[in-house]
Amino acid sequence: MNKQSDVGLLIGRLFMAVLFLWAGLGKVRGWPGPVGMMQADHVPFPWLGAIFATAVELAGGALLVLGVRTRILALAMAIYTAATTYFAHRFWLLHGAAVLPAEINFYKNVAIIGGFFLLASAGPGRFAVDRR
């Protein structure tokens, strides 16, 4: 891999991490709001789900920044993002003005999942703890 690819992978990891760190911090700051949101979305065991989501977003974001176990982390984050997309952005069940924002977020998350598969394939690049 060349230096440009390494820089691109670092920037990509950092940009993806910002999304998850910001979301995790928002859950902490807005607690117990995430529990109520999960109840409204009919997530099983909403308290556990909210704790799990917060932990995954904060830990996953931090590990992305550092480039630790990046390939397996990217696959795990893709699965997590797919699950949260299903529970939180089911635009096909909505009506009226609520459809478009949920649909946009659904497809935004599909793109993020694609980014995680690219990261899992390419690895973290040279500027990472694991460098594989």
N, C-alpha and C positions, 0 to 999 in steps of 0.2 A: 504494500500500500504506500502511496506517496504522501508527502507532507500536507498537500491540499486536502486529501481524503481524511487525514487525521484531524485537521482543523475543522472540517465539515462535520465529522462525527462528534467532536467535542461540542460544537455549537448546537448541533441537533439534540444531543443529550441534555445540554443546559436548557434549551428552549422547552423540551418535553418536561423536564424536571420542574420548571417554573409553574406549569399548569397544575401539577400534582401537589407541589409544596403549597401553593396558594390555596388550593381546594382544601387540603388538610388543615392548614392554619385557619381557614374560614370556618371549618367545622368546629375546631377548638374554641374559637372566639364566639361562635353562635350557639354553643351547647346550651340546652338540649334540642335545639332546632333540628339538627339532622335526624334525630330519633323521630320527631313528628313527621318530617318529610318521608322517612322510610315507612312509617305507619300509613301515611296517605297513599304511598305507592304499593302498599300491600306486600312489603318485604317481610319474609318470615323472620321472627326474632329481631325486631327493629333496634333494640338496645345493643345487642351483640353486633348487628350489622353496622350500626353507626360507629361503634368502637373499632371494628375490623376495618371499615372504610377509612377512618381517620388514620389508623396505624399504617395501612398499606400506602396511602397517599404520602404521608410524611416519610416513612422509611423508604418507600420506592423512589420518591423524589430525591432524597439524600443519596441513595445508592446510585442513581442515574448520574448525579453530579460527579460523584467520585469515580464512576466506572467500575463498580465492584460486581463481579458475577453477572456481567452485563447481558450475555446471551440468554441465560436462564431467567434473569430478571425481566428482560424484554418480553419473553414468552409469558411469564406470570402476569406482567402488567397488561399484556394483550388480553389475556383471559379475564382479568379483573375489569378492564375497560369494557369488554363485551358484556359481562354480567351487569355492570352498572348501566350500560346503554339499554339493555333489555328492560330493566326495572324502572329506570327514570325517564326514558324518552320514547315511550310507546305511542307515537303520534297517531298510529292507526286506530287507537281506541278513543281519540279525542275528537272534539267538534269545534267549529268556529275559529275564533282568533287563537286558541291554544294550539292548534295543529302546527302552524308554521314554525314557531320557536322550537317545539319539540322535534320536528322533522329536521330542522337545521342542526340542532345538537346531536341528533341521531347520526346524521351523515358526517358531521365533524368528528364524532367519535369513531366512525368507521375509518376515516382517514388516519386518526391517531393509532388505531389498531394496525393499519398498514405500515405506519412508521415504526411501530414496535417490531413487526416482522422484518422490516429492512434492517433495523438495528440488531436483531437476533442473527440475521444472516451475515452482516458485515462485521459485527463485533464492535467493541468500544473505540478502537483506534489506539494510537500510541499514547495519547494524553489521558490515561486511565490507570487505575490501580491494577487491574488484571490484564490489560493489553493483549487479550486473545480475541 
